[in-house]
């Protein structure tokens, strides 16, 4: 029988929290146990990020925050060179199709920046422009393999 510390070190790299307890599935951290449910904490929305290396990161995001802010709060390497001012494409994310369909269409300014994004996909959005809301619970955001930083 594995001890909790052994399980945590096996599924979460150093510095990442993996919450385990009796009858409680992991809710935060990289590489959660298979089949772990992502239940929302009070006032939080569960979101899954898939890192460039394929690591899965489950987070609980505050409603109203942008996906860029959520990524930074959880030490996810999403650049955001322009700090969310719609002047770059470095916070480009690839969303799952169901989530993409729930969002309003991007504004023209976002589309202009997405034209500069690396690895653009049909469900691409800028993380600075997508706000967390309860109906997005369970969404998956994939970080592209790279980014184009035209700011220098």
C-alpha positions in Angstrom: 0.0 0.0 0.0 1.4 3.4 -1.0 1.6 6.2 1.4 0.1 9.6 0.4 3.5 11.2 0.1 4.6 8.5 -2.3 1.5 9.0 -4.4 2.0 12.8 -4.4 5.6 12.5 -5.5 4.6 10.0 -8.2 1.9 12.2 -9.7 3.0 15.8 -9.0 6.4 17.2 -9.6 8.1 19.2 -6.9 6.4 22.5 -6.1 3.0 21.4 -7.4 0.2 20.6 -5.0 -1.7 17.4 -5.3 -4.5 17.3 -2.7 -5.1 13.8 -1.4 -7.1 12.6 1.6 -9.4 9.8 2.6 -12.0 9.4 -0.1 -10.9 12.6 -1.8 -9.7 12.6 -5.3 -6.8 14.9 -6.3 -8.1 18.3 -7.4 -5.0 20.3 -8.2 -1.6 19.5 -9.7 -0.1 17.8 -12.6 -0.9 14.3 -13.8 -3.8 13.4 -11.5 -4.9 9.9 -10.8 -6.8 8.3 -13.7 -10.5 8.9 -13.5 -10.3 11.5 -10.8 -13.4 13.7 -10.8 -13.0 17.4 -11.2 -15.6 18.8 -8.7 -16.0 22.5 -8.3 -15.0 24.1 -5.0 -17.4 26.7 -3.7 -17.2 29.7 -6.0 -14.6 28.1 -8.3 -14.8 26.6 -11.8 -12.8 23.5 -12.6 -10.6 23.9 -15.6 -8.0 21.5 -17.2 -4.9 22.8 -18.9 -2.8 20.6 -21.1 0.8 21.8 -21.1 3.2 21.8 -24.1 4.7 18.5 -22.9 1.3 16.9 -22.5 1.1 17.3 -18.7 -2.4 17.7 -17.4 -3.0 20.4 -14.8 -6.3 20.6 -13.0 -7.1 24.0 -11.5 -10.0 25.7 -9.7 -10.5 29.1 -11.2 -12.3 32.1 -9.9 -15.2 33.3 -11.9 -14.5 36.5 -13.9 -10.8 35.9 -14.3 -9.3 35.5 -17.7 -7.7 32.2 -18.7 -4.4 34.1 -18.9 -4.7 35.2 -15.2 -5.7 31.7 -14.2 -2.7 30.2 -15.9 -0.3 32.7 -14.2 -1.9 32.1 -10.8 -1.2 28.4 -11.2 2.3 28.6 -12.6 1.3 27.5 -16.1 3.7 28.7 -18.7 1.4 30.9 -20.8 3.4 34.0 -21.8 1.0 36.9 -22.2 3.7 39.3 -23.4 1.3 42.3 -23.7 -0.3 41.7 -20.3 -3.7 41.2 -21.9 -3.9 44.4 -24.0 -4.6 42.5 -27.3 -1.2 43.5 -28.8 0.2 39.9 -29.2 -0.8 36.3 -29.6 1.5 34.8 -26.9 -1.5 33.7 -24.7 -2.9 31.6 -27.5 -4.8 28.6 -26.3 -6.6 25.8 -28.1 -10.0 25.1 -26.5 -12.1 21.9 -26.6 -14.9 22.1 -29.2 -17.7 22.1 -26.7 -16.3 25.1 -24.8 -15.5 27.0 -28.0 -19.1 26.6 -29.1 -20.3 28.1 -25.8 -18.3 31.3 -26.2 -19.4 34.4 -28.1 -17.5 35.0 -31.3 -14.1 36.7 -30.9 -13.9 40.4 -31.7 -12.1 41.6 -34.8 -9.0 42.7 -32.7 -8.7 39.2 -31.3 -9.0 37.6 -34.7 -6.2 40.0 -36.0 -3.9 38.8 -33.2 -4.8 35.1 -33.7 -3.7 35.5 -37.3 -0.2 35.8 -35.9 -0.5 32.8 -33.5 1.7 29.8 -33.8 -0.2 26.5 -34.4 -3.5 28.2 -35.0 -6.5 25.8 -34.8 -10.3 26.2 -35.5 -10.9 26.4 -31.7 -8.0 28.8 -30.9 -8.7 31.8 -28.6 -6.5 34.3 -26.7 -6.4 33.5 -23.0 -6.6 37.1 -22.1 -10.0 37.4 -23.9 -11.8 34.4 -22.4 -13.3 35.0 -18.9 -14.1 32.1 -16.5 -17.8 31.5 -15.9 -19.7 28.6 -14.4 -21.0 27.2 -17.7 -17.3 26.6 -18.7 -16.8 24.1 -15.9 -14.8 21.1 -17.0 -13.3 22.9 -20.0 -9.9 21.9 -21.5 -7.3 24.4 -22.7 -4.3 23.1 -24.5 -1.2 25.2 -24.8 0.3 25.1 -28.3 3.8 23.8 -28.9 5.2 27.3 -29.2 4.3 31.0 -29.6 5.1 33.9 -31.8 6.2 37.0 -29.8 6.2 39.9 -32.3 6.9 42.4 -29.5 10.5 41.6 -29.4 
